């Protein structure tokens, strides 16, 4: 059974994002103080690499959306709570350009070890040098919070991580028209080119491997033109077999990624 693009048109938000190239840097002292607790983080580095760093207020809609996104994505036998949410804009990494804005964009999770967080803040997301990744050499994202949180952990034993903290990025990813991959493709270094019904070829923007369990698409939220797949986890009955349990999204061009939030969580 072939996989079809499950996305549909959704209304563009009238709310504009805050980062513009002409505005002054805004690094909140309270946010900076907390970010300085990251390994390898210094005030000089953070002030140089960040355009904006703010703590998101619990009264903001996005705060509530992220809480829901975390809770509905706990699918690996442990729980976690949000400690802080930082609104992040890297210097010279502002909103997507107009071409990217017209493509499908998803707010997706990326988990990493705590020691790597400051480096990503400093240099941004880069295509890794590692080879033989499941779907090729790219930047990987997920729409289930614990799938990404697994990459933050020294162990998957829930009794050993209780009380530990971790950081996960939430990124505005211009996935565009994706290529549906049913099987691993470790040799891939760019999104495939597909043949259209008319016989012409068209390059895809990303790769998606659809999982056996997925967020309920009826609960998607559009926030500033970016779709947040924060729905409850449900069984995917569209296909007969799956190579992964949960959705994976891969982009092979770092220009498709815009860091929006850094979420500190505690395992409970």
VENWO-V534176 format. One line per field, one symbol per residue. ss: DSSP state (H for helix, E for strand, - for the rest). phi: phi as a letter, one per 40 degrees, with the letter a starting at -180 (. if undefined). burial: + if it has 9 or more other ideal C-beta (glycine too) atoms within 8 Angstrom, else -. Layout:
ss: ???
phi: ???
burial: ???
This chain:
ss: -------------------------EE-HHHHHHH-------HHHHHHHEEEEEE-----HHHHHHHHHHHH-------EEEEEEEEEEE-------HHHH---EEEEEEE--HHHHHHHHHH---------------EEEE--HHHHHHHH-----HHHH---EEEEEEEEEE---EEE------------EEE-----EEE--EEEE---EEE-HHH-EEE--EEE----EEE----------E-EEEE--HHHEEEEEEEEEEE-
phi: .ccbcccbcacccccccccbccccdbbcdcccccccccdgcbcccccccbcaabccccccdcccccdcccccbcbbgbbabccabbcbbccgbccdccccccccbbcbcabacdccccccccbgcbccccbgcdbgcabbbbbbcccccdccccaccdccbdgcbabbcbbcbccfccccbcbdbcccbaccbbccccgcbacccabbbcccbbccccbdbcbfgbcbcccccbccbcbcabcbcbdbbbbbbcccbbcbabbcbbcb
burial: ------------------+------+++--++-+++-+--+---+++-++++++++-----+++++++++-+++++-+-+-+--+++++++-++-+---++-++++++++++-+--++-++--++-------+-++++++++++++++++-++----+--++--++++++++++++-+++++--++-+--++-+-------+-++++++++-+++++-++-++--++++++-++-+--+--+-+-+++++++-+-++++++++++++-
